[in-house]
Amino acid sequence: MHGSLMKTTKFSRYVKKLDNFVYTHRKYLILAYLIISIIFFFLQFKILNNWDMLVRILNSNYLFHGGSYFENQRALLESFTIGLLSFVFGAYAVYAFIALFTAIFFVAVYFFCKAFKIEYILVLGILLNPFFLFYAIKNGSELPMYSFLILFVSFIRLKKPIAGLFMALAFVSKYDSLFFLPLYLFIIDRNLLKSVKRILMLIGITLLALVPFFVYNALTYHDMFFSFFMSLNQNAPAVSSFSVSNASAFYTGFLELLVLVPLIFMVIFLNWKKLYRIIKNKIRDIAILSSMAALSMLIYIFASGLYVNGLGSYRFFLLFTVSLTLLLSLFTNRKMLLLTVLFFIVSVIIAYHMLLLQPLLSNTLTEQTSAAKTLLIQKYGTDNCTVQSNNWVYLDYYGISATYIRGVQNYSQYPIINFGKLSGNYTFYGEKDGIYLYTYGISNTKCSFTPVIDLKYGVNYYINLSRENSSLGCKMLYDKVHSSLVFSMCKFIIKETN
């Protein structure tokens, strides 16, 4: 019994020494976290070449280098940043973008910890969980949005109107950030005059920071809000059609909550006797972050309604897990340091394992694009063609001007490149490495190369249309509201009343 107690004491002393050593050298640990995160994000982009991220690169190519592909509904910040970085880093601009925003995220967490008086190294360890690592840059806009929202919440906590700048930056990263406007209310206190001044300054700074967004839209579309209206029109369902394809779809994101179970356990186990006192002392902080988590859940519920349109709602749930993790960080203390380090190590291992399980690999895409070019050269003597394909974004990124398969006569002059065999009335030419070339309609003898003007993803279609009709954005918004459940109910009630 005495020997066992001696061993326990020795082990405790060893753990305490290790804890002190890690804490003393925490700057090196933070640097390690940063470097490991950047390396992981680089690998993720290289391996996955995710659709959404590639679209942002293609958008930046259109904005700055005369590219032929552009999606109007995408938020602008990432594409502008990648485009500006391309003048220095060239083809590696996307990696510079990833490194830059990883660093900004680390800075954002630092300011969060200063504002909420929490230990920085602890918060980093629990925020960089496997799901965050896996989704943070997968779609291009998540990491910038998280960074700016965390900065926004930090300065709301400090009652600083500069928070409006970060709200604006979050908005032009991802339009869903608009949901967080109610957090402005936490800048109000009992001094009414000071509160009114703060709110006015906050709104003023937000609008001032959005001037470049307004100017771009006004010059390009003759409508200051057009790209936002466009995004709302294409991505948001009418409330009347708000539904989930099956029962399991809504719960997809909840799997991410599993990562918080050990954190919740740590918080309760190591603070059992002090929980009430912590809650009492940090009631305002808890209220701010609880509100953030509640608003994040609203976004997830809203996104789940889009699941039927193929939108992965799980990535919207990540915003909730980030908010909940920030809330849990209020209860952390030095006793958890080694546990959070272990948590980060396990997170990286799990995230890397998740990455390796993904089916879409960049070398496969490169080989398929090479096969497509070979087929085009064999048939037309050139690969400088505009083609149709279900994988048009990938093909465009790898150097083939491509657009999606429409199946209508207006586009029958473009050959079809498909990453699998097509069924239907198409003229088949040949196959190489699983890539099929169809010479559809009149394109049997001619390869067409034309910037595609179409009804959904045309580069100039909406630009020309909005210039002809400056109220097009407002009409889009009106049509969306007009088809909503709330509007339909109001009309029904008025009709019944009359």
Rosetta blueprint (number, residue, H / E / L):
1 M L
2 H H
3 G H
4 S H
5 L H
6 M H
7 K H
8 T H
9 T H
10 K H
11 F H
12 S H
13 R H
14 Y H
15 V H
16 K H
17 K H
18 L H
19 D H
20 N H
21 F H
22 V H
23 Y H
24 T H
25 H L
26 R H
27 K H
28 Y H
29 L H
30 I H
31 L H
32 A H
33 Y H
34 L H
35 I H
36 I H
37 S H
38 I H
39 I H
40 F H
41 F H
42 F H
43 L H
44 Q H
45 F H
46 K H
47 I H
48 L H
49 N L
50 N L
51 W H
52 D H
53 M H
54 L H
55 V H
56 R H
57 I H
58 L H
59 N H
60 S H
61 N H
62 Y H
63 L H
64 F H
65 H H
66 G L
67 G L
68 S L
69 Y L
70 F L
71 E L
72 N L
73 Q L
74 R L
75 A L
76 L L
77 L H
78 E H
79 S H
80 F H
81 T H
82 I H
83 G H
84 L H
85 L H
86 S H
87 F H
88 V H
89 F H
90 G H
91 A H
92 Y H
93 A H
94 V H
95 Y H
96 A H
97 F H
98 I H
99 A H
100 L H
101 F H
102 T H
103 A H
104 I H
105 F H
106 F H
107 V H
108 A H
109 V H
110 Y H
111 F H
112 F H
113 C H
114 K H
115 A H
116 F H
117 K L
118 I L
119 E L
120 Y H
121 I H
122 L H
123 V H
124 L H
125 G H
126 I H
127 L H
128 L L
129 N L
130 P H
131 F H
132 F H
133 L H
134 F H
135 Y H
136 A L
137 I L
138 K L
139 N L
140 G L
141 S L
142 E H
143 L H
144 P H
145 M H
146 Y H
147 S H
148 F H
149 L H
150 I H
151 L H
152 F H
153 V H
154 S H
155 F H
156 I H
157 R H
158 L L
159 K L
160 K L
161 P L
162 I L
163 A H
164 G H
165 L H
166 F H
167 M H
168 A H
169 L H
170 A H
171 F H
172 V H
173 S H
174 K L
175 Y H
176 D H
177 S H
178 L H
179 F H
180 F H
181 L H
182 P H
183 L H
184 Y H
185 L H
186 F H
187 I H
188 I L
189 D L
190 R L
191 N L
192 L H
193 L H
194 K H
195 S H
196 V H
197 K H
198 R H
199 I H
200 L H
201 M H
202 L H
203 I H
204 G H
205 I H
206 T H
207 L H
208 L H
209 A H
210 L L
211 V H
212 P H
213 F H
214 F H
215 V H
216 Y H
217 N H
218 A H
219 L H
220 T H
221 Y H
222 H L
223 D L
224 M L
225 F L
226 F H
227 S H
228 F H
229 F H
230 M H
231 S H
232 L H
233 N H
234 Q H
235 N H
236 A L
237 P L
238 A L
239 V H
240 S H
241 S H
242 F L
243 S L
244 V L
245 S L
246 N L
247 A H
248 S H
249 A H
250 F H
251 Y L
252 T H
253 G H
254 F H
255 L H
256 E H
257 L H
258 L H
259 V H
260 L H
261 V H
262 P H
263 L H
264 I H
265 F H
266 M H
267 V H
268 I H
269 F H
270 L H
271 N L
272 W L
273 K L
274 K L
275 L H
276 Y H
277 R H
278 I H
279 I H
280 K H
281 N H
282 K L
283 I H
284 R H
285 D H
286 I H
287 A H
288 I H
289 L H
290 S H
291 S H
292 M H
293 A H
294 A H
295 L H
296 S H
297 M H
298 L H
299 I H
300 Y H
301 I H
302 F H
303 A H
304 S H
305 G L
306 L L
307 Y H
308 V H
309 N H
310 G L
311 L L
312 G L
313 S L
314 Y H
315 R H
316 F H
317 F H
318 L H
319 L H
320 F H
321 T H
322 V H
323 S H
324 L H
325 T H
326 L H
327 L H
328 L H
329 S H
330 L L
331 F L
332 T L
333 N L
334 R H
335 K H
336 M H
337 L H
338 L H
339 L H
340 T H
341 V H
342 L H
343 F H
344 F H
345 I H
346 V H
347 S H
348 V H
349 I H
350 I H
351 A H
352 Y H
353 H H
354 M H
355 L H
356 L H
357 L L
358 Q L
359 P L
360 L L
361 L L
362 S H
363 N H
364 T H
365 L H
366 T H
367 E H
368 Q H
369 T H
370 S H
371 A H
372 A H
373 K H
374 T H
375 L H
376 L H
377 I H
378 Q H
379 K H
380 Y H
381 G L
382 T L
383 D L
384 N L
385 C L
386 T E
387 V E
388 Q E
389 S L
390 N L
391 N L
392 W H
393 V H
394 Y H
395 L H
396 D H
397 Y H
398 Y L
399 G L
400 I L
401 S E
402 A E
403 T E
404 Y L
405 I L
406 R L
407 G L
408 V L
409 Q H
410 N H
411 Y H
412 S L
413 Q L
414 Y L
415 P L
416 I E
417 I E
418 N E
419 F L
420 G L
421 K L
422 L L
423 S L
424 G L
425 N L
426 Y L
427 T L
428 F E
429 Y E
430 G E
431 E E
432 K E
433 D L
434 G L
435 I E
436 Y E
437 L E
438 Y E
439 T L
440 Y L
441 G H
442 I H
443 S H
444 N H
445 T L
446 K L
447 C L
448 S L
449 F L
450 T L
451 P L
452 V L
453 I L
454 D L
455 L L
456 K L
457 Y L
458 G L
459 V L
460 N L
461 Y H
462 Y H
463 I H
464 N H
465 L H
466 S H
467 R H
468 E H
469 N L
470 S L
471 S L
472 L H
473 G H
474 C H
475 K H
476 M H
477 L H
478 Y H
479 D H
480 K H
481 V H
482 H H
483 S L
484 S L
485 L H
486 V H
487 F H
488 S H
489 M H
490 C H
491 K H
492 F H
493 I H
494 I H
495 K H
496 E H
497 T H
498 N L
